[in-house]
Amino acid sequence: MTGILGTALSGLMAFQRSLETTSHNIANVNTEGYSRQRAELATKPELFIGPGFIGQGVNVANVTRSYDQFITAQVRTSASAFGEADKYQKLASQVDNLMADSSTGLSPAIKRFFNAVHELADDPTSIPARQVMLSEAEILTQRFHTMDARFNELRAQVNQDINSKVDSINMYATAVADLNQRIVIETGKTPNGQMPNDLLDQRDNLLLKMSELIDISVVADSNGGLSVFTGQGQSLVLGGQSNQLEVRQSELDPARLNIAIQGGGDITRNISGGELAGALRFRDEVLDPAQQKLGRVAISMATEFNAVHTAGYDLAGNAGVDFFSGIDPAAVPVVNGAANSAGASIAVGYSDVSAMDFSDYQLDFDGASYKLTRINDKSFQTLTPAQLTNAVPGLTITPGTLAAGDSFLIKPASQGAQSIGVNITDPLKIAAATNAAVDSDGNAYVVNGPMPGDNRNALALAALENKGSMLGGVSTFAGGYGQIVSEVGTLTHAATVSVSAQETLLNQAKGSFESLAGVNLDEEAANLIKFQQSYQAAAQVISMSGSLFDSLLGAIR
C-alpha cells in the first residue's frame, strides 16, 4: 500500500504545484514584462521488484518560463530602432512645421520686403513708401529673430531630453546590476541551477526599457548574471557593477552637450539606436544645419543689401549708410578656448558671402600646424600657416600670436539670424538715389546735393531680389531659404517613412514574443480544469489506498 500511497501523494504535490503556477500566470496576466511559467514534471526513478520495474510517481523537476533569447533580443533591437526613428521624426516635424508655415516662415516676409523696395523704386520721393519699406524690414528681421529663438528653444528641449535620457539609462544600468547580484545568489542556492523566473522577467523588462533609450547588446554569464554594452562596445553593466554615462558641455560651445563614460572619454559619435541617438541625430542633421543655414541667409542679405545701399544717396544727398545692422563683414564670431594662452586670437572675415559655408569650424594649433575641423561632418584637414588663410570657403582667417594647444570655434553663420537688425529709423535716410549723372553731351558728372526723383539705387536694391547671391552665386535669398525648407521637409518625410517601417517591425517582434511568453487566459483556464481534475484523481487514489489498508487490517483481525 505504501507504493500506491507514495505515488498518489507525489501526484497530489505535483498537481498542487501546477495549480499554483497556473494561478500565478493568471494573476500576472497584465504584469508588464511577465513571461508565462510552467511546472515541468518528471517521472520518479522506477523501482525494480523482481518481475520488472514499477513506477514511483512524479516529481516537479523545475518551474520554467517561456523564453527565447533570440526573440527577446529581436524585441530589444526593434525597440531601439523604433525609439530612434520616432524621436527623430517628432523633433524634425517641429522644425519642418516652423519653417514651412506661412505665419512663421521667412519666404512671405522676404517677398513683402522686396515688394516694398519695388514700390519705393516706383516713387522714390514718397515718404509713406519709404516708411513701408522700413516697416517691412523690421518685420523681416523680427521673423529671423523669432525663428532663431524657436531653434534655441528646441535646442534647450533637446539638451533637457539628453540629460533625462542619460539619467534613465544610468538608473536602469544600476537596477540591472543589482538584479544580477540577486539572481546569482538565488541561482546558487538551488541544486540543479533552477532560475528565479520573476527576477529574470524584471531584468529583461529593464533591458527592454534601456534599449528604447540606447542600442545595447547583452552577453550572458554562466552564473546567471549578464553584461550590457552599448552598440559600439562601451560597457554599461559588468555583472554586479554598473558604469555611468555623463553629460558634458562642449568646451568651445556650452550649449552643445556630449555623452561620455564617467571617468572616460567622449562617446557621442558611438551612440546608436534608441531615443538618445534620435535626439543627437536630430540636433546634428536637422537643428544645427537649419539654424546655421538660416543665419547664412541673414548674413548674405545684410551684406549684399548694405553693399548696394552704402553706394547710394539719401533724400538729403548724403551718402548711404548700412541699411541692416548686426553683421560685420570683417568680424566673423569666434569663440576662444578656455585654456588658450594669454592674448591668443584669430581674425576671421567674410571674403565671399555667396560662397560661404554654413557649418561651424574648430581650429586647433599644435605649435607648428593647424587642424581645421568642420563640425557638421567631423571632416578635418591639417594646414600650414600659408594654407590657413583661405581654407574655409567664403572666409579669410588671419592668426595672431598663438601657442601650442590654442583652439578656437569659428561660427560663420550660426549667429546671423539672431544678430541681424535694421540700422535706419528715419525713412529719409534710405539711399534710393545715386550721385552720378550724364549731361546732354554724354559726359558723366557728380551731383553734390539732393536728387529726390532719382530711383537708380532703389532699382539696384530691388534687383537683389532676383540676384544669385547665395550657394555659389546660383540662388536668390528666397531660393536659399527655400532650399532649407526643402531639405528639412525631405528629412522629415524620410523619418516618417522610417517610423512606420520600424513600428511594423517592432509590432511583429512583440507579437512573436507575446505568442511565446504571453499569458493566454483561455489556455490557463483549460489548464486550471485539467490540473484540478488531476489533483482530484490523485486524492481519490489516496482515499482508495486508505480503504484497501483498512480492508487488510480487517482481514488480519
Beta strands, then each sheet from edge to edge (+ up, - down):
strand 1: 37-43
strand 2: 47-48
strand 3: 53-54
strand 4: 58-65
strand 5: 216-220
strand 6: 226-230
strand 7: 235-238
strand 8: 241-242
strand 9: 245-249
strand 10: 257-261
strand 11: 324-325
strand 12: 334-336
strand 13: 346-350
strand 14: 361-365
strand 15: 370-374
strand 16: 380-383
strand 17: 395-399
strand 18: 407-410
strand 19: 421-422
strand 20: 436-438
strand 21: 444-446
sheet 1: 1+ 4-
sheet 2: 2+ 3-
sheet 3: 5+ 6- 7+ 8-
sheet 4: 9+ 10-
sheet 5: 11+ 19-
sheet 6: 12+ 18- 14+ 15- 16+
sheet 7: 13+ 17-
sheet 8: 20+ 21-
end
